[in-house]
């Protein structure tokens, strides 16, 4: 299992963003290493970089199954809520 070099936790989510987004978000000392989605999201939030349009799929690798998720921008989640 891979571990995040920023926080040390096991990285179970696989995602891909274009190089220019990775370089804009991830601090230079971590760019050549695995960074988990939680840390990537935190770095992006601090820098004000919206990255969700660049992720086509998000994969979770569990011990018994693998799941694929479709990311969405946190600002657009109102479409999923109903009264």
C-alpha positions as CSV (number, residue, x, y, z in Angstrom):
1,X,0.0,0.0,0.0
2,X,1.1,3.5,-0.7
3,X,1.3,6.2,1.9
4,X,0.8,9.9,1.6
5,X,4.1,11.7,2.0
6,X,2.4,14.8,3.4
7,X,0.4,13.1,6.2
8,X,1.7,9.5,6.4
9,X,-1.7,7.9,6.0
10,X,-2.4,5.0,3.7
11,X,-3.7,6.3,0.3
12,X,-6.7,4.3,-0.8
13,X,-8.0,6.8,-3.4
14,X,-6.5,7.0,-6.8
15,X,-7.0,10.2,-8.8
16,X,-5.3,12.1,-11.6
17,X,-5.1,15.8,-12.4
18,X,-3.1,17.5,-15.2
19,X,0.5,18.4,-14.3
20,X,-0.2,22.2,-14.3
21,X,-2.9,21.6,-11.6
22,X,-0.6,19.3,-9.6
23,X,2.2,21.9,-9.7
24,X,-0.2,24.7,-8.7
25,X,-1.6,22.8,-5.7
26,X,1.1,20.5,-4.3
27,X,4.0,22.1,-2.4
28,X,7.3,21.6,-4.3
29,X,8.7,19.2,-1.6
30,X,5.9,16.7,-2.2
31,X,5.4,17.0,-6.0
32,X,7.5,13.9,-6.8
33,X,5.6,11.7,-4.2
34,X,2.2,10.2,-3.4
35,X,-0.2,12.8,-1.9
36,X,-3.5,11.6,-0.7
37,X,-6.7,13.2,-1.9
38,X,-7.4,14.7,1.6
39,X,-4.1,16.5,1.6
40,X,-4.4,17.5,-2.1
41,X,-7.8,18.9,-1.3
42,X,-6.5,20.8,1.7
43,X,-3.6,22.2,-0.4
44,X,-6.0,23.2,-3.2
45,X,-8.4,24.9,-0.7
46,X,-5.6,27.0,0.8
47,X,-4.5,28.1,-2.6
48,X,-8.0,28.7,-3.9
49,X,-7.6,26.2,-6.8
50,X,-10.8,24.5,-8.0
51,X,-9.6,21.1,-9.3
52,X,-12.8,19.1,-9.5
53,X,-13.4,19.8,-13.2
54,X,-10.0,18.1,-13.9
55,X,-10.8,14.8,-12.2
56,X,-12.7,12.5,-14.5
57,X,-12.9,9.6,-12.1
58,X,-11.9,8.8,-8.5
59,X,-11.1,5.3,-7.5
60,X,-11.3,3.8,-4.1
61,X,-9.3,0.6,-3.6
62,X,-10.7,-1.3,-0.6
63,X,-9.7,-4.7,0.7
64,X,-12.6,-6.5,-1.0
65,X,-13.8,-4.1,-3.7
66,X,-12.9,-1.2,-5.9
67,X,-15.3,1.7,-6.4
68,X,-15.4,4.4,-9.0
69,X,-16.8,7.8,-8.1
70,X,-17.7,10.9,-10.2
71,X,-16.3,14.0,-8.5
72,X,-18.3,17.3,-8.4
73,X,-17.4,20.7,-7.1
74,X,-18.5,21.4,-3.5
75,X,-20.2,24.6,-4.7
76,X,-22.4,22.5,-7.0
77,X,-23.8,20.0,-4.5
78,X,-27.1,21.8,-4.1
79,X,-28.4,19.9,-7.1
80,X,-28.3,16.7,-5.0
81,X,-30.3,17.9,-2.0
82,X,-34.1,17.8,-1.9
83,X,-36.5,18.8,0.8
